[in-house]
């Protein structure tokens, strides 16, 4: 299953809200349709969201151009408004904002070179395709560095891992970040088993991670979120590995809600906790995790499971989509450029100056 495909000026998106019972693809021919699939989590995962946003800008540029906007200044102004609208859809996932900035820098460069709106649109498509292809290469490098890091700590044994949410092929352009590492270990016959948290309230672990790993023949056991600490204690879990949606300059990491609690349990039990994410997920403009905006989603996501009510329809609900794991709880952050051991303000700053 391919998360995203760009064919004939159309973004084809695997609708992840339908998995695992149905494999449905949505064809997006306008930027509004892309915004919608990002909003409802039909496409999700920080890298995949960024790629989708890049293609949304291409579709927006084509639409503006087709509408007869001949003046480059008017074309750019309208494109900036659309980029701002896309950025507001998922405030926590920094790859969305990173991709939009990269696309708008392309607009600036092409405009400064005197290009027409038609030429700018063509350049935007090239840049979106480049972002897409780059993510495939990034996935491969993260998996390599991650497997090396985990095996170095574990020695010669086969590893038992625990993961939360979905940081796999369905969240990226290829094999995934955290699950890319899992796949690399499996290929080397160094993986014993993966325990996958179900990840309430939207069950990305149950619907997506378990499905991905099972399809690849990787030994996976699904558990509910509140089993994780006991599983770590009794099933000899060697490490926890998760993805990330935004990483602050000090190494504090925002990821799917439930990750923070998992890191506390891991620290208490002496289980190393790893984060796998591309460097584009770092937001060094934010010094600490407390500065990261946390998206709060529709309360019915908690009151219902797959549309079936499990609580009173008017019960008060708090539904943050993410939480922040302090850098003190993280053994290392695995990126496509290498591994940041014991992430902290100094080690992150040094990493980005090398």
C-alpha positions as CSV (number, residue, x, y, z in Angstrom):
1,X,0.0,0.0,0.0
2,X,1.4,3.4,-1.0
3,X,0.5,6.2,1.3
4,X,0.8,8.9,-1.5
5,X,1.1,8.9,-5.2
6,X,1.4,11.8,-7.6
7,X,0.0,10.9,-11.0
8,X,-1.3,13.2,-13.8
9,X,-1.5,16.3,-11.7
10,X,-3.5,14.4,-9.1
11,X,-2.5,13.4,-5.5
12,X,-3.8,9.9,-4.8
13,X,-4.0,9.3,-1.0
14,X,-4.6,6.0,0.8
15,X,-7.5,6.8,3.2
16,X,-6.1,5.6,6.5
17,X,-9.4,6.2,8.3
18,X,-10.7,3.1,6.4
19,X,-7.9,0.7,7.4
20,X,-7.7,-2.1,8.0
21,X,-11.1,-3.2,6.8
22,X,-11.0,-1.3,3.5
23,X,-8.3,-0.2,1.1
24,X,-9.7,3.0,-0.3
25,X,-7.9,5.7,-2.2
26,X,-8.9,9.3,-2.5
27,X,-8.1,11.3,-5.6
28,X,-7.3,15.0,-4.8
29,X,-7.3,17.4,-7.8
30,X,-7.6,20.6,-5.7
31,X,-5.7,21.9,-2.7
32,X,-8.9,22.0,-0.7
33,X,-9.3,18.3,-1.1
34,X,-5.7,17.8,0.2
35,X,-6.4,20.1,3.1
36,X,-9.5,17.9,3.9
37,X,-7.6,14.6,3.8
38,X,-4.9,16.1,6.2
39,X,-7.6,17.4,8.5
40,X,-9.5,14.2,8.9
41,X,-6.3,12.1,9.2
42,X,-6.9,10.2,5.9
43,X,-3.2,11.0,5.5
44,X,-1.2,11.3,8.7
45,X,2.3,11.1,10.1
46,X,4.5,14.1,10.1
47,X,6.6,13.3,6.9
48,X,3.5,12.2,4.9
49,X,1.6,15.3,5.9
50,X,4.5,17.5,4.7
51,X,4.6,15.7,1.4
52,X,0.9,16.1,0.9
53,X,1.1,19.8,1.8
54,X,3.8,20.3,-0.9
55,X,1.5,18.8,-3.5
56,X,-1.4,20.9,-2.3
57,X,0.7,24.0,-3.1
58,X,1.2,22.7,-6.6
59,X,-2.5,22.2,-7.1
60,X,-3.2,25.6,-5.6
61,X,-0.7,27.3,-8.0
62,X,-2.2,25.5,-11.0
63,X,-5.7,26.6,-9.9
64,X,-4.7,30.2,-9.5
65,X,-2.9,30.2,-12.8
66,X,-5.9,28.7,-14.5
67,X,-8.1,31.4,-13.0
68,X,-6.4,34.0,-15.1
69,X,-4.1,35.6,-12.5
70,X,-1.5,37.0,-14.9
71,X,0.3,39.3,-12.4
72,X,3.0,37.4,-10.5
73,X,2.4,39.6,-7.4
74,X,-1.2,38.7,-7.2
75,X,-0.4,35.0,-7.9
76,X,2.1,34.9,-5.0
77,X,-0.2,36.8,-2.6
78,X,-3.0,34.3,-3.2
79,X,-0.6,31.3,-2.9
80,X,0.6,32.7,0.5
81,X,-3.0,32.8,1.8
82,X,-3.6,29.2,0.8
83,X,-0.3,28.1,2.4
84,X,-1.4,29.8,5.6
85,X,-4.7,28.0,5.4
86,X,-2.9,24.6,5.0
87,X,-0.5,25.4,7.9
88,X,-3.4,25.9,10.3
89,X,-4.9,22.4,9.8
90,X,-2.4,20.5,12.0
91,X,-0.5,22.9,14.2
92,X,1.7,20.4,16.0
93,X,3.2,18.5,13.1
94,X,6.2,20.7,12.1
95,X,6.9,18.8,8.8
96,X,3.7,20.4,7.5
97,X,5.1,23.9,8.1
98,X,8.6,22.9,7.0
99,X,7.3,21.7,3.6
100,X,5.2,24.8,3.1
101,X,8.2,27.0,3.9
102,X,10.3,25.1,1.4
103,X,7.6,25.5,-1.3
104,X,7.2,29.2,-0.7
105,X,11.0,29.7,-0.8
106,X,10.8,28.1,-4.3
107,X,8.2,30.7,-5.2
108,X,10.4,33.5,-3.9
109,X,13.5,32.3,-5.8
110,X,11.6,31.8,-9.0
111,X,9.9,35.2,-8.7
112,X,13.2,36.9,-8.1
113,X,14.5,35.3,-11.3
114,X,11.7,36.9,-13.2
115,X,9.7,33.7,-13.8
116,X,6.1,33.8,-14.9
117,X,3.3,32.1,-12.9
118,X,3.3,29.2,-15.3
119,X,7.1,28.7,-14.8
120,X,6.7,29.0,-11.0
121,X,4.0,26.3,-11.0
122,X,6.3,24.0,-12.9
123,X,9.1,24.7,-10.5
124,X,6.8,24.0,-7.6
125,X,5.9,20.6,-9.0
126,X,9.6,19.7,-9.3
127,X,10.1,20.7,-5.7
128,X,7.2,18.7,-4.4
129,X,8.4,15.6,-6.2
130,X,11.9,16.2,-4.8
131,X,10.5,16.4,-1.2
132,X,8.7,13.1,-1.9
133,X,11.8,11.4,-3.2
134,X,14.0,12.8,-0.5
135,X,11.8,11.3,2.2
136,X,12.3,7.8,0.7
137,X,16.1,8.2,1.0
138,X,15.7,9.6,4.5
139,X,13.7,6.6,5.6
140,X,16.5,4.3,4.5
141,X,19.2,6.2,6.3
142,X,17.2,6.4,9.5
143,X,16.6,2.7,9.4
144,X,20.3,2.0,9.0
145,X,21.5,4.3,11.8
146,X,18.7,3.1,14.1
147,X,19.4,-0.6,13.7
148,X,23.1,0.0,14.3
149,X,22.3,2.0,17.5
150,X,20.0,-0.6,19.0
151,X,22.2,-3.5,18.1
152,X,25.2,-1.8,19.7
153,X,23.4,-1.5,23.0
154,X,21.8,-5.0,22.8
155,X,24.9,-7.0,21.8
156,X,24.3,-10.3,20.0
157,X,20.7,-10.9,21.1
158,X,17.5,-10.7,19.1
159,X,15.5,-7.6,20.2
160,X,12.1,-7.3,21.6
161,X,10.7,-3.8,21.0
162,X,7.6,-1.8,21.9
163,X,6.2,1.1,19.8
164,X,3.3,3.5,20.0
165,X,1.1,5.0,17.3
166,X,2.3,4.6,13.7
167,X,5.7,5.7,12.4
168,X,5.9,3.4,9.5
169,X,5.2,3.3,5.7
170,X,1.8,4.7,6.3
171,X,3.3,7.8,8.0
172,X,6.0,8.5,5.4
173,X,6.9,8.0,1.7
174,X,8.5,4.6,2.1
175,X,9.4,2.2,5.0
176,X,8.9,4.6,7.9
177,X,11.0,6.1,10.7
178,X,10.6,4.0,13.9
179,X,9.1,1.1,11.8
180,X,11.9,1.6,9.3
181,X,14.3,0.6,12.1
182,X,12.1,-2.3,13.0
183,X,12.2,-3.5,9.3
184,X,16.0,-3.2,9.2
185,X,16.3,-5.3,12.3
186,X,13.9,-7.9,10.9
187,X,15.9,-8.1,7.6
188,X,19.0,-8.8,9.7
189,X,17.2,-11.5,11.6
190,X,17.8,-9.6,14.8
191,X,14.2,-8.9,15.8
192,X,12.3,-11.2,18.2
193,X,9.0,-9.4,18.5
194,X,7.3,-6.0,18.4
195,X,4.6,-5.0,20.9
196,X,2.3,-2.4,19.4
197,X,0.2,-0.1,21.6
198,X,-3.3,0.2,20.2
199,X,-3.0,4.1,20.6
200,X,-6.4,5.4,21.7
201,X,-8.4,7.3,20.8
202,X,-8.0,6.7,17.0
203,X,-6.2,3.3,17.2
204,X,-3.4,4.0,14.9
205,X,-1.4,1.3,16.5
206,X,-4.1,-1.3,16.1
207,X,-5.4,-0.3,12.7
208,X,-2.1,0.7,11.1
209,X,1.1,-0.4,12.8
210,X,-0.2,-3.9,13.5
211,X,-1.5,-4.2,10.0
212,X,1.8,-3.0,8.4
213,X,4.0,-5.4,10.4
214,X,1.7,-8.4,10.0
215,X,1.6,-7.8,6.3
216,X,5.4,-7.8,6.2
217,X,5.6,-11.0,8.2
218,X,7.2,-9.2,11.2
219,X,6.2,-10.8,14.5
220,X,3.9,-8.3,16.2
221,X,1.6,-8.5,19.2
222,X,-1.1,-5.9,19.8
223,X,-1.7,-4.6,23.3
224,X,-3.9,-1.9,24.8
225,X,-2.1,1.3,25.9
226,X,-2.6,0.6,29.6
227,X,-0.8,-2.8,29.3
228,X,2.5,-1.2,28.1
229,X,4.2,-0.8,31.5
230,X,3.4,-4.4,32.5
231,X,4.5,-5.7,29.2
232,X,7.8,-3.9,29.5
233,X,8.3,-5.4,33.0
234,X,7.3,-9.0,32.2
235,X,8.1,-9.5,28.5
236,X,11.8,-8.5,28.6
237,X,11.3,-5.5,26.3
238,X,14.8,-4.3,25.2
239,X,13.8,-0.8,23.9
240,X,10.9,1.5,23.1
241,X,11.1,3.2,19.7
242,X,8.6,5.9,18.5
243,X,8.4,8.6,15.9
244,X,7.9,12.3,16.5
245,X,5.9,15.2,15.2
246,X,8.0,18.1,16.5
247,X,11.3,18.2,18.4
248,X,12.4,21.3,20.3
249,X,16.0,22.7,20.4
250,X,16.6,20.9,23.8
251,X,15.5,17.5,22.5
252,X,12.0,17.6,24.1
253,X,9.8,15.6,21.7
254,X,6.1,15.9,20.8
255,X,4.5,12.7,19.6
256,X,1.1,11.0,19.7
257,X,-0.7,11.3,23.0
258,X,0.4,8.5,25.3
259,X,4.1,8.7,24.4
260,X,5.0,10.7,27.5
261,X,3.5,8.2,29.9
262,X,5.3,5.4,28.0
263,X,8.6,7.2,28.5
264,X,8.0,7.5,32.3
265,X,7.4,3.8,32.5
266,X,10.4,3.0,30.4
267,X,12.6,5.2,32.6
268,X,11.3,3.6,35.8
269,X,12.0,0.1,34.4
270,X,15.4,1.0,32.9
271,X,14.2,0.4,29.3
272,X,16.0,2.6,26.8
273,X,13.6,5.0,24.9
274,X,14.4,5.9,21.3
275,X,12.9,8.5,19.0
276,X,13.3,8.1,15.2
277,X,12.6,11.2,13.1
278,X,14.1,13.2,10.2
279,X,16.0,16.4,10.9
280,X,13.0,18.3,9.3
281,X,11.0,17.4,12.4
282,X,13.3,19.6,14.6
283,X,12.0,23.1,15.3
284,X,15.0,24.9,16.9
285,X,13.0,28.1,17.1
286,X,11.3,26.5,20.1
287,X,13.8,26.1,23.0
288,X,11.6,23.7,25.2
289,X,8.8,21.3,24.7
290,X,6.4,23.6,26.6
291,X,6.5,25.9,23.6
292,X,5.2,23.3,21.2
293,X,1.5,23.9,20.3
294,X,-0.6,20.9,21.1
295,X,-3.6,20.2,18.8
296,X,-6.9,19.4,20.5
297,X,-9.2,17.4,18.4
298,X,-12.9,16.6,18.2
299,X,-14.3,15.3,21.5
300,X,-16.4,12.6,19.7
301,X,-13.1,10.9,19.0
302,X,-13.1,10.0,22.7
303,X,-16.8,9.5,23.2
304,X,-16.9,7.0,20.3
305,X,-14.8,4.2,18.8
306,X,-15.2,3.8,15.1
307,X,-18.5,5.7,15.3
308,X,-19.9,3.5,18.1
309,X,-20.8,5.5,21.3
310,X,-18.9,4.3,24.4
311,X,-19.7,7.3,26.6
312,X,-22.5,9.8,27.3
313,X,-23.0,12.0,24.3
314,X,-22.7,15.2,26.5
315,X,-19.9,14.1,28.8
316,X,-17.0,16.6,29.1
317,X,-13.9,15.5,27.2
318,X,-10.3,16.5,26.9
319,X,-8.7,15.3,23.7
320,X,-5.1,16.5,23.1
321,X,-3.7,14.7,20.1
322,X,-0.1,14.9,21.3
323,X,2.0,15.1,24.4
324,X,5.6,16.1,25.0
325,X,8.4,13.7,26.2
326,X,11.2,15.5,28.1
327,X,14.6,15.0,26.7
328,X,15.8,13.5,30.0
329,X,13.6,10.4,29.2
330,X,15.1,9.8,25.8
331,X,18.2,7.7,25.3
332,X,18.8,8.9,21.7
333,X,17.2,10.6,18.7
334,X,17.8,8.7,15.4
335,X,17.9,10.9,12.3
336,X,19.0,10.5,8.7
337,X,22.3,12.3,9.6
338,X,23.2,10.2,12.6
339,X,22.2,9.6,16.2
340,X,22.0,12.2,18.9
341,X,22.9,10.4,22.1
342,X,21.4,11.7,25.4
343,X,19.6,14.6,23.7
344,X,19.9,18.0,25.5
345,X,20.4,21.6,24.5
346,X,24.1,21.2,24.0
347,X,24.1,17.9,22.1
348,X,21.3,19.0,19.8
349,X,23.1,22.3,19.1
350,X,26.4,20.5,18.4
351,X,24.6,18.1,16.1
352,X,23.3,20.9,13.9
353,X,26.6,22.7,13.7
354,X,28.6,19.6,12.5
